[in-house]
Amino acid sequence: SAPRDAKMVLQEWAQARGLERPVYQVVATSGPPHAMTFTVEVNFADQPALSAAAATKRAAEQAAAALMLQQVTGKAHG
C-alpha cells in the first residue's frame, strides 16, 4: 500500500478526536522565481502553531503536518 502522507494522518487523528481540521497557511516565500522556498504554518487545536519550509507548498505543508503530528502524538512520522 502507498505510504500515508502526514497531512492525511493528522486530519484523521483530529477527526477521531472530534477536533477541527488543521489549517495550513503560507506565511512566507523567498528566493528567486526558479528556486522558491515556501514557509507554511499549521494551526491545529490548542497547539502552538508550527511552521516548515520547503521548495514546494505541498512539501512545506507535509513537513509542517509531520512536525505537528510529532508534537501531538510524541512520535515521528514519515
DSSP file (Angstrom, degrees, kcal/mol; ACC not computed):
  #  RESIDUE AA STRUCTURE BP1 BP2  ACC     N-H-->O    O-->H-N    N-H-->O    O-->H-N    TCO  KAPPA ALPHA  PHI   PSI    X-CA   Y-CA   Z-CA
    1    1 A S              0   0    0      0, 0.0     3,-0.1     0, 0.0     0, 0.0   0.000 360.0 360.0 360.0 155.0    0.0    0.0    0.0
    2    2 A A        -     0   0    0      1,-0.1     2,-0.1     0, 0.0     0, 0.0  -0.384 360.0-100.0 -70.2 146.4    1.1    3.6   -0.6
    3    3 A P        -     0   0    0      0, 0.0     2,-0.4     0, 0.0    -1,-0.1  -0.429  39.6-119.6 -64.5 141.2    2.7    5.4    2.3
    4    4 A R        -     0   0    0     -2,-0.1     2,-0.1    -3,-0.1    74,-0.1  -0.661  26.9-122.1 -85.7 136.5    0.1    7.7    4.0
    5    5 A D     >  -     0   0    0     -2,-0.4     4,-2.3     1,-0.1     5,-0.2  -0.414  16.4-117.8 -81.3 156.7    1.0   11.4    4.0
    6    6 A A  H  > S+     0   0    0      1,-0.2     4,-2.7     2,-0.2     5,-0.2   0.842 111.7  56.2 -62.0 -37.4    1.4   13.4    7.2
    7    7 A K  H  > S+     0   0    0      2,-0.2     4,-2.3     1,-0.2    -1,-0.2   0.928 110.1  45.4 -61.6 -43.9   -1.5   15.8    6.3
    8    8 A M  H  > S+     0   0    0      2,-0.2     4,-2.7     1,-0.2     5,-0.2   0.923 113.4  49.3 -65.4 -44.1   -3.9   12.9    5.9
    9    9 A V  H  X S+     0   0    0     -4,-2.3     4,-2.4     1,-0.2    -2,-0.2   0.919 112.3  48.2 -62.0 -43.5   -2.7   11.2    9.1
   10   10 A L  H  X S+     0   0    0     -4,-2.7     4,-2.3     2,-0.2    -1,-0.2   0.910 112.0  49.3 -63.9 -41.7   -3.0   14.5   11.1
   11   11 A Q  H  X S+     0   0    0     -4,-2.3     4,-2.6    -5,-0.2    -2,-0.2   0.920 112.8  46.7 -64.3 -43.2   -6.5   15.1    9.7
   12   12 A E  H  X S+     0   0    0     -4,-2.7     4,-2.3     2,-0.2    -1,-0.2   0.884 110.4  53.3 -65.8 -37.7   -7.7   11.6   10.6
   13   13 A W  H  X S+     0   0    0     -4,-2.4     4,-0.7    -5,-0.2    -1,-0.2   0.912 111.4  46.8 -60.6 -43.0   -6.1   11.9   14.0
   14   14 A A  H ><>S+     0   0    0     -4,-2.3     5,-2.7     1,-0.2     3,-1.0   0.931 111.6  49.7 -64.9 -46.7   -8.1   15.1   14.5
   15   15 A Q  H ><5S+     0   0    0     -4,-2.6     3,-1.4     1,-0.3    -2,-0.2   0.886 105.0  57.9 -61.3 -39.2  -11.4   13.6   13.2
   16   16 A A  H 3<5S+     0   0    0     -4,-2.3    -1,-0.3     1,-0.3    -2,-0.2   0.743 112.5  41.7 -63.2 -22.2  -11.0   10.6   15.5
   17   17 A R  T <<5S-     0   0    0     -3,-1.0    -1,-0.3    -4,-0.7    -2,-0.2   0.295 115.6-111.3-108.5   7.2  -10.9   13.0   18.5
   18   18 A G  T < 5 +     0   0    0     -3,-1.4    -3,-0.2    -4,-0.3     2,-0.2   0.792  69.6 143.9  70.0  28.0  -13.7   15.4   17.3
   19   19 A L      < -     0   0    0     -5,-2.7    -1,-0.2    -6,-0.1    -2,-0.1  -0.591  56.1 -93.2 -98.6 160.6  -11.2   18.2   16.7
   20   20 A E        -     0   0    0     -2,-0.2    25,-0.2     1,-0.1    -1,-0.1  -0.283  51.0 -94.3 -63.1 154.5  -11.3   20.9   14.0
   21   21 A R        -     0   0    0      1,-0.1    24,-0.1    23,-0.1    -1,-0.1  -0.412  47.1 -97.6 -67.9 148.0   -9.2   20.2   10.8
   22   22 A P        -     0   0    0      0, 0.0     2,-0.5     0, 0.0    22,-0.2  -0.354  35.7-139.5 -61.6 147.6   -5.7   21.6   10.7
   23   23 A V  E     -A   43   0A   0     20,-2.6    20,-2.6    -3,-0.1     2,-0.4  -0.961  13.5-160.3-116.2 126.4   -5.4   24.9    8.9
   24   24 A Y  E     +A   42   0A   0     -2,-0.5     2,-0.4    18,-0.2    18,-0.2  -0.868  12.0 176.3-108.7 138.1   -2.3   25.5    6.6
   25   25 A Q  E     -A   41   0A   0     16,-2.2    16,-3.0    -2,-0.4     2,-0.6  -0.991  32.4-126.3-143.5 131.4   -1.2   28.9    5.6
   26   26 A V  E     +A   40   0A   0     -2,-0.4    14,-0.3    14,-0.2     3,-0.1  -0.669  30.9 175.3 -73.2 119.8    1.8   30.1    3.5
   27   27 A V  E     +     0   0A   0     12,-2.8     2,-0.3    -2,-0.6    13,-0.2   0.585  60.2   8.4-104.9 -13.4    3.4   32.6    5.8
   28   28 A A  E     -A   39   0A   0     11,-1.4    11,-3.1     2,-0.0     2,-0.4  -0.974  50.9-165.7-162.8 149.4    6.5   33.4    3.7
   29   29 A T  E     +A   38   0A   0     -2,-0.3     2,-0.3     9,-0.2     9,-0.2  -0.989  20.0 169.3-132.8 146.7    8.1   32.9    0.3
   30   30 A S  E     +A   37   0A   0      7,-2.0     7,-2.6    -2,-0.4    -2,-0.0  -0.951  28.8  51.3-148.9 168.0   11.7   33.6   -0.5
   31   31 A G  S    S-     0   0    0     -2,-0.3     5,-0.2     5,-0.2     6,-0.1  -0.121  87.6 -44.9  92.4 169.4   14.3   33.0   -3.2
   32   32 A P    >   -     0   0    0      0, 0.0     3,-2.2     0, 0.0    -2,-0.1  -0.314  61.8-102.1 -71.5 158.6   14.4   33.6   -6.9
   33   33 A P  G >  S+     0   0    0      0, 0.0     3,-0.6     0, 0.0    -3,-0.0   0.790 121.9  50.8 -53.5 -32.2   11.3   32.6   -9.0
   34   34 A H  G 3  S+     0   0    0      1,-0.2    -3,-0.0     0, 0.0     0, 0.0   0.540 122.1  31.2 -85.1  -5.6   13.1   29.4  -10.3
   35   35 A A  G <  S+     0   0    0     -3,-2.2    -1,-0.2     2,-0.0    -5,-0.0  -0.292  82.2 170.2-147.2  55.2   14.1   28.3   -6.8
   36   36 A M    <   -     0   0    0     -3,-0.6     2,-0.4    -5,-0.2    -5,-0.2  -0.294  22.1-150.2 -69.6 151.8   11.4   29.5   -4.4
   37   37 A T  E     -A   30   0A   0     -7,-2.6    -7,-2.0    -6,-0.1     2,-0.4  -0.997  11.0-156.6-120.7 127.8   11.2   28.4   -0.8
   38   38 A F  E     -AB  29  54A   0     16,-3.2    16,-2.1    -2,-0.4     2,-0.6  -0.877   2.7-157.4-105.3 132.8    7.7   28.3    0.8
   39   39 A T  E     -AB  28  53A   0    -11,-3.1   -12,-2.8    -2,-0.4   -11,-1.4  -0.955  14.8-170.7-109.6 121.1    7.2   28.5    4.6
   40   40 A V  E     -AB  26  52A   0     12,-2.8    12,-2.1    -2,-0.6     2,-0.4  -0.914   8.6-155.0-115.4 136.5    3.9   27.1    5.7
   41   41 A E  E     -AB  25  51A   0    -16,-3.0   -16,-2.2    -2,-0.4     2,-0.5  -0.891   5.9-153.3-108.3 139.3    2.4   27.3    9.2
   42   42 A V  E     -AB  24  50A   0      8,-3.2     8,-1.8    -2,-0.4     2,-0.5  -0.958   5.1-165.4-114.2 129.9   -0.1   24.8   10.6
   43   43 A N  E     +A   23   0A   0    -20,-2.6   -20,-2.6    -2,-0.5     2,-0.3  -0.950  18.0 167.9-111.5 131.4   -2.6   25.8   13.2
   44   44 A F    >   -     0   0    0     -2,-0.5     3,-2.3     3,-0.4   -23,-0.1  -0.966  47.2 -50.9-153.3 127.8   -4.3   22.9   15.0
   45   45 A A  T 3  S-     0   0    0     -2,-0.3    -1,-0.1     1,-0.3   -24,-0.0  -0.110 110.8 -32.2  48.4-134.9   -6.5   22.5   18.1
   46   46 A D  T 3  S+     0   0    0     -3,-0.1    -1,-0.3     2,-0.1     3,-0.1   0.155 107.0 120.4-101.4  18.8   -4.9   24.2   21.1
   47   47 A Q  S <  S-     0   0    0     -3,-2.3    -3,-0.4     1,-0.1     2,-0.1  -0.489  74.1-100.6 -81.9 150.6   -1.4   23.5   20.0
   48   48 A P        -     0   0    0      0, 0.0    -1,-0.1     0, 0.0    -6,-0.1  -0.469  50.8 -98.4 -63.0 141.7    1.2   26.2   19.3
   49   49 A A        -     0   0    0     -2,-0.1     2,-0.3    -6,-0.1    -6,-0.2  -0.309  41.1-159.9 -62.1 145.1    1.4   26.9   15.6
   50   50 A L  E     -B   42   0A   0     -8,-1.8    -8,-3.2    -3,-0.1     2,-0.3  -0.932   4.1-161.7-125.3 151.7    4.3   25.2   13.8
   51   51 A S  E     -B   41   0A   0     -2,-0.3     2,-0.3   -10,-0.3   -10,-0.2  -0.948   7.8-176.1-134.8 157.4    6.0   26.0   10.5
   52   52 A A  E     -B   40   0A   0    -12,-2.1   -12,-2.8    -2,-0.3     2,-0.4  -0.980  14.6-140.8-146.6 154.2    8.2   24.3    8.0
   53   53 A A  E     +B   39   0A   0     -2,-0.3     2,-0.3   -14,-0.2   -14,-0.2  -0.921  27.4 151.4-121.3 145.3    9.9   25.4    4.8
   54   54 A A  E     -B   38   0A   0    -16,-2.1   -16,-3.2    -2,-0.4     6,-0.1  -0.954  56.1 -94.9-159.6 174.5   10.4   23.5    1.5
   55   55 A A  S    S+     0   0    0     -2,-0.3     2,-0.3   -18,-0.2   -19,-0.2   0.668 108.0  38.1 -74.5 -17.5   10.8   24.0   -2.2
   56   56 A T  S  > S-     0   0    0    -18,-0.1     4,-2.1     1,-0.1     5,-0.2  -0.940  80.3-123.3-130.3 157.0    7.1   23.5   -2.9
   57   57 A K  H  > S+     0   0    0     -2,-0.3     4,-2.5     1,-0.2     5,-0.2   0.919 113.9  51.5 -61.3 -43.5    3.9   24.5   -1.0
   58   58 A R  H  > S+     0   0    0      1,-0.2     4,-2.5     2,-0.2    -1,-0.2   0.918 109.9  48.1 -61.8 -44.1    2.9   20.8   -0.8
   59   59 A A  H  > S+     0   0    0      1,-0.2     4,-2.4     2,-0.2    -1,-0.2   0.887 111.9  50.0 -64.9 -37.9    6.2   19.7    0.6
   60   60 A A  H  X S+     0   0    0     -4,-2.1     4,-2.4     2,-0.2    -1,-0.2   0.896 110.5  49.9 -67.6 -39.4    6.1   22.5    3.2
   61   61 A E  H  X S+     0   0    0     -4,-2.5     4,-2.6     2,-0.2    -2,-0.2   0.919 111.4  49.1 -62.8 -43.2    2.6   21.5    4.2
   62   62 A Q  H  X S+     0   0    0     -4,-2.5     4,-2.5     2,-0.2    -2,-0.2   0.916 112.0  48.3 -61.7 -43.8    3.7   17.9    4.6
   63   63 A A  H  X S+     0   0    0     -4,-2.4     4,-2.0     2,-0.2    -1,-0.2   0.906 112.6  48.0 -64.8 -41.4    6.7   18.9    6.7
   64   64 A A  H  X S+     0   0    0     -4,-2.4     4,-2.4     2,-0.2    -1,-0.2   0.909 111.8  50.2 -65.4 -41.3    4.6   21.2    8.9
   65   65 A A  H  X S+     0   0    0     -4,-2.6     4,-2.9     1,-0.2    -2,-0.2   0.905 108.9  51.9 -62.9 -41.2    2.0   18.4    9.4
   66   66 A A  H  X S+     0   0    0     -4,-2.5     4,-2.2     2,-0.2    -1,-0.2   0.898 109.9  49.3 -62.8 -40.2    4.7   15.9   10.3
   67   67 A L  H  X S+     0   0    0     -4,-2.0     4,-2.1     2,-0.2    -1,-0.2   0.919 112.2  47.9 -63.4 -43.2    6.0   18.3   12.9
   68   68 A M  H  X S+     0   0    0     -4,-2.4     4,-2.8     2,-0.2     5,-0.3   0.912 110.2  52.0 -65.8 -41.7    2.5   18.8   14.3
   69   69 A L  H  X S+     0   0    0     -4,-2.9     4,-2.6     1,-0.2     6,-0.5   0.926 109.9  49.3 -57.8 -44.3    1.9   15.1   14.4
   70   70 A Q  H  X S+     0   0    0     -4,-2.2     4,-1.9     1,-0.2    -1,-0.2   0.894 112.0  49.5 -62.2 -39.2    5.1   14.6   16.3
   71   71 A Q  H  < S+     0   0    0     -4,-2.1    -2,-0.2     1,-0.2    -1,-0.2   0.916 117.6  37.8 -66.7 -43.4    4.0   17.3   18.8
   72   72 A V  H  < S+     0   0    0     -4,-2.8    -2,-0.2     1,-0.2    -1,-0.2   0.779 129.7  29.2 -83.6 -25.3    0.6   15.9   19.4
   73   73 A T  H  < S-     0   0    0     -4,-2.6    -3,-0.2    -5,-0.3    -2,-0.2   0.627  94.4-128.6-107.7 -16.7    1.4   12.2   19.4
   74   74 A G  S  < S+     0   0    0     -4,-1.9     2,-0.4    -5,-0.4    -4,-0.2   0.591  75.7 106.1  77.3   8.9    5.0   12.3   20.6
   75   75 A K  S    S-     0   0    0     -6,-0.5    -1,-0.3    -5,-0.0    -2,-0.2  -0.946  72.0-118.4-124.5 144.7    6.0   10.1   17.7
   76   76 A A        -     0   0    0     -2,-0.4     2,-0.4    -3,-0.1    -9,-0.1  -0.484  28.4-154.3 -73.8 148.2    7.9   10.9   14.5
   77   77 A H              0   0    0    -11,-0.2    -7,-0.1    -2,-0.1   -71,-0.1  -0.980 360.0 360.0-126.1 140.1    6.0   10.5   11.2
   78   78 A G              0   0    0     -2,-0.4    -1,-0.1   -74,-0.1   -12,-0.0   0.436 360.0 360.0  92.0 360.0    7.4    9.8    7.7
